Amino acid sequence: MAPPEDGNQYLPFVDLMDIEKINQVTYRSKALPYSPNSYGRAYGGHVYAQAVWAAAQTVDKGFVIHNVTGWFILAGLTNVPFVYTVELIRNGKSYCTRIVNVTQADGQGICFTCTCSFKRAEDSPMDVQDTIDLWDEYAVVLKGTKEQDWPEAPGVDVPLYWKRMRETGINDAFPGLDRRKVEMGPYNDMRHPLSRRQLLFYRISGSLPADADPNLHACAHLYASDINSLYIVANHLDVGDKFTQAASISHTVVFHVPDHELLMQTPGENAKGGNEALWYCKEDWTSRAADGRGMHHGRLVGPGGRHVATTWQEGMVRLGKEATKEKEFVRFDKPGAERPRVKL
């Protein structure tokens, strides 16, 4: 039997992130990455999260990731390991900085690079955020439901893939996380595209060791932060069935909370003798699309309505040649104006 070409299988998160140490600053991936629709390109969240996990091996205990910006340079291959080379930029008392360059095939150069900032926890009297009650704000879709009531998120969140799922029941197995997509139609249908929202609940697959590095918990959120991101941009702008290319350019995540609020499972053991995986919510929207690019924004919300992290991504979103040939452009007025797509 031929070896698998991608990582489209249910796999515990701790196994997905496992890396081999080559030397003090170089690490190599072990598990194959997920490939949307098995089309031969790796899910960007894999290299994004694992690059931070590699960088975390080079910092002193107590330093936890709080900010990472990554640049996707080449499409990731699914059947070749990622090699992570960490550059130590600065070790400070409160903050330390790393750059990670990632390669795969010989001679192809860097496929991904990121800057990571880690910090020590500190006490502060200042803790300010919006009041977040998802079940109240999105009552029209969430009332009477729990996170696990929603179906598994589609491997590729676009109309053609939804059609295939309805007709065949086939959905790509996603490693590392249990992802549940909320049907937002009743909330979004009458809203301006820039006011639409998408909710996705997620929790880890498997469990983490009781003494796991807080950075491994943080990496689970980083891994989740890229799920179906640019597809949401296209769907909210009503071109989910018209774009021909979508690819991440840059992606940033900023964590706002100390490490104990990033935990993916309850500390200690529950009544069944294990740890209970905690649900988090990724709230997504878009704010701008032009020049063949779109902006994706996300807010990661934890238990009790805690605003855990903020994400933003710039990505390539290109419409097909037919749409360009017909001069069909998507243009919307300011939020609140109910105006459909306009042909110019």
FENRA-V612991 format. One record per pair of residues at least 24 apart in sequence whose C-alpha atoms are under 7 Angstrom apart, sorted by the first residue. I is the first residue (numbers start at 0). GAP is how many residues later the second one is. Records with the same first field share a line. If there is no record, write none. Layout:
I = GAP / GAP
This chain:
4 = 73 / 74
5 = 26 / 27 / 28 / 29 / 32 / 72 / 73
6 = 24 / 25 / 26 / 27 / 28
7 = 26 / 27 / 164 / 165 / 166 / 167
8 = 164 / 165 / 166
9 = 163 / 164 / 165 / 166
10 = 164 / 165 / 194
11 = 163 / 164 / 193 / 194
12 = 163 / 164 / 191 / 192 / 193
13 = 194
15 = 160
16 = 33
24 = 60 / 61
25 = 58 / 59 / 60
26 = 27 / 56 / 57 / 58
27 = 53 / 54 / 55 / 56
28 = 52 / 53 / 54
29 = 51
31 = 46 / 47
32 = 45
33 = 140 / 141
34 = 43
35 = 119 / 120
36 = 118 / 119 / 135
39 = 37 / 38
40 = 34 / 35 / 36 / 37
41 = 34 / 35 / 36
43 = 182
44 = 177 / 178 / 179 / 181
45 = 177
47 = 175
48 = 170 / 173 / 174
50 = 33 / 49
51 = 64
52 = 162 / 163 / 166
53 = 30
54 = 31 / 43 / 45
55 = 159
61 = 58
62 = 55 / 56 / 57
63 = 54 / 55 / 56 / 150 / 151 / 195
64 = 51 / 52 / 53 / 54 / 150
65 = 51 / 52 / 53 / 188 / 189
66 = 49 / 50 / 186 / 187 / 188
67 = 46 / 47 / 48 / 49 / 184 / 185 / 186
68 = 45 / 46 / 47 / 182 / 183 / 184
69 = 43 / 44 / 45 / 180 / 181 / 182
70 = 41 / 42 / 43 / 178 / 179 / 180
71 = 39 / 40 / 41 / 176 / 177 / 178
72 = 38 / 39
73 = 37 / 38
74 = 36
75 = 35
79 = 24
93 = 25 / 26
94 = 24 / 25
120 = 137
128 = 178
131 = 173
132 = 172
139 = 46 / 47
140 = 43 / 45 / 46
146 = 54
147 = 32
149 = 30 / 31 / 32
150 = 29 / 30
151 = 27 / 28 / 29
152 = 26 / 27 / 28
155 = 72
156 = 71 / 74
157 = 73 / 82 / 83
158 = 81 / 82
159 = 81
175 = 28 / 29
176 = 25 / 26 / 27 / 28
177 = 24 / 25 / 26 / 27
178 = 24
190 = 145
191 = 143 / 144 / 145 / 146
192 = 43 / 44
193 = 91 / 92 / 93 / 141
194 = 140
195 = 40 / 89
196 = 86 / 87 / 88
197 = 85 / 86 / 87
198 = 82 / 83 / 84 / 85
199 = 81 / 82 / 83
200 = 78 / 79 / 80 / 81
201 = 77 / 78 / 79
202 = 61 / 74 / 75 / 76 / 77
203 = 60 / 73
206 = 68
213 = 45
216 = 45 / 46 / 47
217 = 44
228 = 67
229 = 66 / 85
232 = 52 / 53 / 61 / 63
241 = 77 / 78
242 = 74 / 75 / 76 / 77
243 = 74 / 75 / 76
244 = 72 / 73
245 = 69 / 70 / 71 / 72
246 = 68 / 69 / 70
247 = 66 / 67 / 68
248 = 65 / 66 / 67
249 = 63 / 64 / 65
250 = 61 / 62 / 63
251 = 59 / 60 / 61
252 = 56 / 57 / 58 / 59
253 = 55 / 56 / 57
254 = 53 / 54 / 55
255 = 52 / 53
256 = 51
291 = 24 / 25 / 26
292 = 24
